[in-house]
C-alpha cells in the first residue's frame, strides 16, 4: 500500500503514485469523489484511524519488526497527526486518509522504519474505523433514547388519573389517560434501546487482520488487536471482515424502525394539538405562528420531528440499495457509497430525539378539555353491556344490542351520557324480550369518566394502578439498560486509553 514516487521514494507532490498507476487522480475525480470522502473521514473517522495505527505499531513491536524507540517515535507522530492530516496536500496524498497518515509519519521520522506499513491493506483498516464509528454511534443513540424515555416517564407519572379519549379506526373508542398512552410510548422506546444495545453487541467484531480479503502474511494477533480497540471479539472470516457492511444496514434498520414508531406517536400528538381537540399545549418558545392568521398557534416542532423520522427510512434504504447486487468482496461501492449517509442517519436520529425530549419535558396536557371530550360521548357502552351480562344474565351479544338501542334512544332524547335514564334501558331490553332489575347504579358507573379508568382490572390496562406498575417495571428495565450502556462505553474508552499505556509501557 506504500505510496511511492517515480524515483522509488515517498512522494510529496502531484507525482505521487503507487503500484502500476502512471498518473494521479484527475482534478474532477478529486473534486467530485476523493476530496469529499476525505473531508467526511477526517470529520468522522480520523480519531479511529489513529487508534488503529497505534495498535498496528504495538503489533510490529510484538513481532520484533521495529524497536521500542521506533515505535515510540511513530506513536508520537500519530499523536499530532490530526492537524497534519486535516490540512494535507490532496495531490500528495491522492486525497486518501490512509496515505495521508502514512506520509505524515514517514516524513516525521528521523530515520526510515522499513517495516512501517508492511503487510498492510486499506481494506480492513477502513472497515475497522467505520465499525468503530458505528459502535460508538449506536451507543450514543441508545443513551439519547433513555434520556427521552426519562422525560416521557416523568410526564406519564403526572397524568395517571386524567381521563382522555382513546381512538380506534380514527373514532373515539374508550377512555384512557395520558399516563397510559405515554407508558405505551415509553415501552416502545425501551424496546428500541434494547434492540440498539443488541445490535451493538452483534457488530462488536473486529475486522483487523483480514488484509485486503484473504488474511495477512505476518502472524498478527487479531484477538489482541480487537481487545486493544475495545472490541469483544474478532470477525472470524477474513472475507466477511472486508466484504460485509451489514453493520451499517443493521444500525440504520434499527433507526428506521425507531423513526416509524416515533412518527406514529407524533401523528397522535399532532391530532391532540389540533384546534378541534386542543388536548395539549407547548410553551410559546416551542411554538410557531402563522404569517397571515394571528389567531393561530402552531406546533411545527412536532411536524419537524415526524418529518425527520422519514429520513431515517430513506437512509436505511440507501444503505441497502448500495449493497444489493454487488459482489461479495471489498468494493468502493459498498464500503464508501453505500455508507455515505450513515453519519447523516445517526445525526438525524439524535437531532430528532433531542427535539422530542425537549417537547416531552415541556408538554402540557389540557386536562379539563380532555375530560370534557370524554363526557360528551357514550364511552361506557362496553362496560354497560358487561354489567347486563354479569348482573342480569343477558347473553353478551344481546346485551350489546340492547346497549346500542339505549344509546340511540338517549341521543334521540338529547341526553348526555351522565344523565341516567333507567326507563330507556328497560324499554330497550323489553324490546328484545328481557326484563332487567335495578340498573341505575350500572348506568351511573358505566358512563362515569373516572370509573372508566378504574373498572379495568388487567395488568397493562388504563387503571392508574396498572399504569403505575407498568412504569415501575420500566424503571427497572431502564436501569438495567443504562448500566449496560455505561459499561459498554467505559469498556471501549478504557481500551482506547490503554493503547497509549501499552506503547509507553506504563
N, C-alpha and C positions, 0 to 999 in steps of 0.2 A: 504494500500500500504506500510505501515511501515515495513522496513526490520528488522527482529528480529533474534537473535542467539538462540542456543538451550536452553539457560538459560532464555530466555524471554526478554532480553535486546537488545540494539543496538549492533550488532556485529562489529568487526573491523578486521576480518581475513578471512581466506579461508572458515571458517564455517558459514559465513553469510547466513541466509536462510530467506524465507518469506513464510507464509501460509503452505500448505501441502507438499511442496517440501522438500525432505530429503537430498539433496546434491546440491552443487553449480554447475554452468555450467562446462562442461568438457573443457579441455585445447583446444581441436580442435574447439569447439563451440566459445570459447572466441577469439581464434586466427582468425578464418575464418569469424565470424559474428559479435560478440559483440564489440570487440576492434576496428575494422574498423568503425563500426557505431558510437561508442563513439567518435573517433577522428573526424569524419565528423560533429557530432553535436557540439563538442567543437569549431570547426572552424567556423561553420555557424550559430549555433542556441543558443549558451550559453548566449549571452547578452539578447536574448529574454526570455530565461528561467528565468533569474534573475529578469527581469522586471515583468514577470508573478508571480513569487514567492512573490514579494513585493506587488503586487495587492492582492494576497491571504491574506497577512498579514493585509492589510487595511480592508479586509472583516471580518477577525477574530476580528479585533478591533471594527468594526461597530457592529458586533453581540455580543460583550461583552465576547468573548471566550478567550481573553488574555488581559493583562493590557497594558497601553501605554508603560511602561518600558520594558515589554517583547517584544512588537512589535519593539521598538527602538533597542533592543539588537539583535533581529533576522535580522532587516534591516542592521545593521552594519556588521553582519557576511556575509550577502549576498553581501555587497559592496566589500568584499575581497574574494569572492568565486572563482573568475576566476582562480587564481593560484592554489588554493587547489584542485579544480575540475579537472583542466588540468592535474595535476600530481597525481591524486588519485590512490590508490591501486586498480587495476582492480579486484582482488579477493574479496576485501572488499566491492566493490560497485556492484559486478556482472556485471561490465562494462556497467552500466546503469547511464546515466547522471542525471536522476531524483533521483535515490537513492543517488548518489554522493552529490548532493545539499542538500538533506535531512540530510545525515550523517554529512556533513560539519557543518551545523547549529547545529545539536544536540550535536556534540562533543564540540562545542564552547560555548554552553550555561552554565552559572554559575549554574543555577538551571533548571531542566527539565520544559518544557512548554507542558502540557498534550495535549492541543488542536492542537499543531503543526502538520499539515497534516491530521487532522481529516476530514472525509467526502471528501476524495480526490481520484482522479484516474489519472494515467498517460495518459489516452486516450485523454481527452480534453486538457490536459496540452501540450502534444506533438503536437496535431493538431493545437493549437493556435500558438505555436512557429514556426511551419512550415508555417503557413499562414502569420505570421508577416514577415518572410523572403521573401515569395513570393510577398507580398505587396511592401516591400522596393525594391526588385529586379526589379519589374515591373516598378517602377518609375525611377530607375537608368537607365534601358534600354531606357525608353522613353526620358530621358534627353540626353542620348548619341545620340539618333536618331535626336533630334533637333540640336545637335552640328553638326552632319553630314549634316543635311539639310542646315545649315548656310553656310557650305563650298561649297555645291552644288549650292546654291543660288548665292553666290558671283561669282562663276565661270560662271554661266549662264548669269549673267548681263554683263559680259565682252564679250560675244560672241553672241549677238542678231543678228548681221548683217553679220556674216561669213557663207557663204554657204557650205554645206557638203551634200553628198549623203544620202538619206534615203532609206531604203530597205523594201520590202515586198516579202515574199516567197524566201528569200535569194538572191533577184535580186534588183539591183538599180531601184528605183521607182520614187521618187520625191526629189526635193531639199528642204532640211530643214536647220537648223542651230544647232550648239552645244547648244545654249541657249534654243532652242525649246525642244530638247531631254532631256536636264538637267532639264528643268521646269517640264517635264513629270515625271522624276525620283523623283524630289522634291515633286510632288503631291503624289506619292506612299509613300514616307517617312512620309509625314504629315498624310496620311491615316492610316499608321501603328501606328503612335504615338497616333492618336485619338482612335484607337481600343485598344491599350495598356492602355490608360487612362480609357477607358470604362471598360476594364477587371479589372483594379484596383478597380473601384467602385463596380463592381459586386461581387468581392471576399472580399469586405471590411465588413465582418460579423463575429463577434467573436464567437467561439465555446465554450468558457469557461462557465461552469455551466452545461454542458452535462454529466459530470462524465464519467463513463465507457460506457454508451449508453442510459440510461433511465432517466437521470436527477440526481439531488442530493437531499439529505435529509434535509440539512440545508437551510435556506432562503437566499441563495446567491443572491446578487443584480447583475444580469447578465448585465443589462444596464449600471450600474456604472462601472463594470469591463471592459466592452467594451470601454466605454468612456475614462477610465484611460489609456488604452493601445493604444489609437488613432484610434480605430475602429469607424465607423459611426453608427453601429447598431449591434444587436446580430443575430446569426443564430438561427431562431426561433425553429426549431426541434432539440431536443437533439440527435436523431438518425442521422440526416443529419450532425450534427456537427462533429461526430466522424467517421461516415461511409463513407462520401463523401470525395474524394480527387480530385473533379472536378477542383478545383483551379489550381492544378498542370497541369492538362490536358489543361485547358483554356490558361494558360500563355504560355506553350510550343507550343500550337497550333498557337498562335499569332507569336511566334518566328519562327516557321516553315514557316508560310506564308510570313513573312518578309524575311527569307532566300531565299525563292523561287523567290521573286521579285528581290532581290539583285543579285541572280545567273544569272538571265536573263540579267540584265544590265551589269554584268561582262562579259557575253558572247559577248555582243556588244563591250565592251572595249578591250577584247582580240582580236577581229577581227580588230578593229581600230588600235591596236598596232602591228598587223602583218606586215611583211616586204612588203606584197602586197599592203596593204592600207597605212600604215605609217602616219596615221592621228593624232596620239598622241605620246607624249614622257613624260618620267619621269626623274627627276634628277638621276645622277649616284648612289647616296646613297640609292635610292629606286629601283634600277635595279639589274639585275643579268648578269652573264657571262656564256659562255659555257666553259667546261673544255677542249674541243677539237677544237672548231671553234672560233678563236679570232675575227672574223669579226662580231660576233653576239652580240646584246644587247637584253637580255630577260627581261620580266616583271613578274617574279614569284610571286610577291606580289598579282597580280590580280588572279593568279591561287590559291593562298592561301585563298584569300577572297571567291572565288567561292567554293573552297573545304570545307571551314568551314561552308558555308551555308548548305551544305548537312548534316552535323552533327545535325543541328537543327531539321530537319525532323526525323532523327533517334531517337533523344532524345524524341520527341513527341510520336512517335510510341511506344517507350519503356514504357512511362507512360501509354498509352492506353492498351498495352498488359499486363502490370502488374495489371491492374484493371479489365479487362473483365473476365467474367465467375467466379467472386468471389462473395461470399455472401455480402449482403448489411449490413455490420457491420464493427466494427474496427478490422483490421487484420494487422499483420506484413507485409504480402504480399502487401497490399495496402498502408499502411502508411509508410513503410520503403523501401521495394524492388521496388515498382512502382515509388517511388520518388528518387531513388538512384542517378539519373543523372540530377535532376532538377538544382542543383547548377552548374553542368557542362554546361547545356544548357544556363544558364544565363551568365556564364563566357565566353563561346564560342561566344555568340551573342555580348557581349560587346567588346571582342577582335576583332571580325570581323568589328564592327562599328568603332573602333579606327583605324584599318588599313585603312579602306575605307575613313575615314575622312582625314587621312594623305595623301592618294593618291589624293583626290579631292582638297586638299589645295595646292598641288604641280603639278597638271596635266597641261601639255602644249598641246594645240591644234596646229597642223601644218596647219595654215590657207591657206598657198599657196598650199600645197599638196591637201587639200580638194577642193579648188577652181579648181585646175587642173583636178581633177577627175570629178567634175561637168561639166566642159567644154568639156569633152570627149564624153559625152552621150547625146542623144536627149531627155532630161528630159521634154522639153516643149511640147511634143506631146499632152498631155491632154489640155494644155492651148490653143494650136493652134486649136484643134477641137472645143473648146468652141467658139473661135473667128469666125470660119467658120459658126457656127450655129447662133451666135448672130449678127454678122456683115453682113453675106452674105446669111442668110436664108437657109443654107444647113441642112437638117434634121440631128439630133445628131448622129444616128448610121452611116449614110452615111458619115458624117464628120469624124468619127473615121476611117472609111475605107480609105478615101482619104488621111488623115494624115499618116496612115500606109504605103500607097503606096509612098507618098512623102519621108518618111524616108528611105524606101528601095532604092528608086532612088538616094537619096543623098549619101547613103552608097556605092552604086554601082559606083558613080562618085567620091568616096573618099573625099567627102566634110565634113568638120567639122560642128557641129551644128550651129556655129555662122556665117557660110558662107550663106548669104541669096541667095536663088535661086528661085525667083518667077516663072520662067518658068517651073520648075519641078512641083510646086504645081498646076499651071494652067493645065498642062498636065494631072496630076493625077485626077483633078476634071473633066476635059473634058472626060476622060475615063469612068466616071460614069454619064455623061450627065449633068454636072453642069458648069456654066460659072461664074467665080469669078471676082470681081473688083480688086482694088489695094490691094495687100496682103503683100507688102514689110514691112510695119511697124509691121503688125501682126507677120510676121516671125521673125523680128528682136527682138521684145519684148518677143515672146514666148520662144526663146532659149537664152535669156539673163539670166545668173545665178542670178544676183541681183534682177531682175524683178520677178523671180520665188518666192522669199520671199515676195515681196511687193504685188503681184497680189492676194494673199489670203486675204479675207475680213472678214471671220467669227471669232468670239471670240475663243480663244484657238488654233488658226492656227499658221503657221510659220511666219506670218507677224510680224516683230520686235515690232510693236506697240502692237499687240495682246499678244505676249510673255511677253512684259514688264508689261502689265495689269495683266496677269496671275501671274507674280512674285509679283506684289504689293498685289494681293489678298492673296497669300501665306504668305506674311509678316504679314498680319493681323491675319491669321489663326495661324501662329507660335506664335505670341504674346499672343493670347488667350490661346493656349495650354501651353505655358511657364508659364503664370500666374496660370493656373490650377495645373500644376505640382508643382510649388513652393508652392502654398497654401497647397497642399496635404502633401508635405514633411514637411513643417513648422507645420502643424496641428499635425502630428504624433510626430515630435520631441518635440513640446511643451507639448503634452500629456505625453510622457515618462519622460520628465524633471519634470513635475508636480507631478509624483508619489512620489519622494523624498520630495517635499514640503508638500504633504499630510501626509507623515509619520512623518515629523518633526513638522507639524502644522504651518509652516512658510508661 
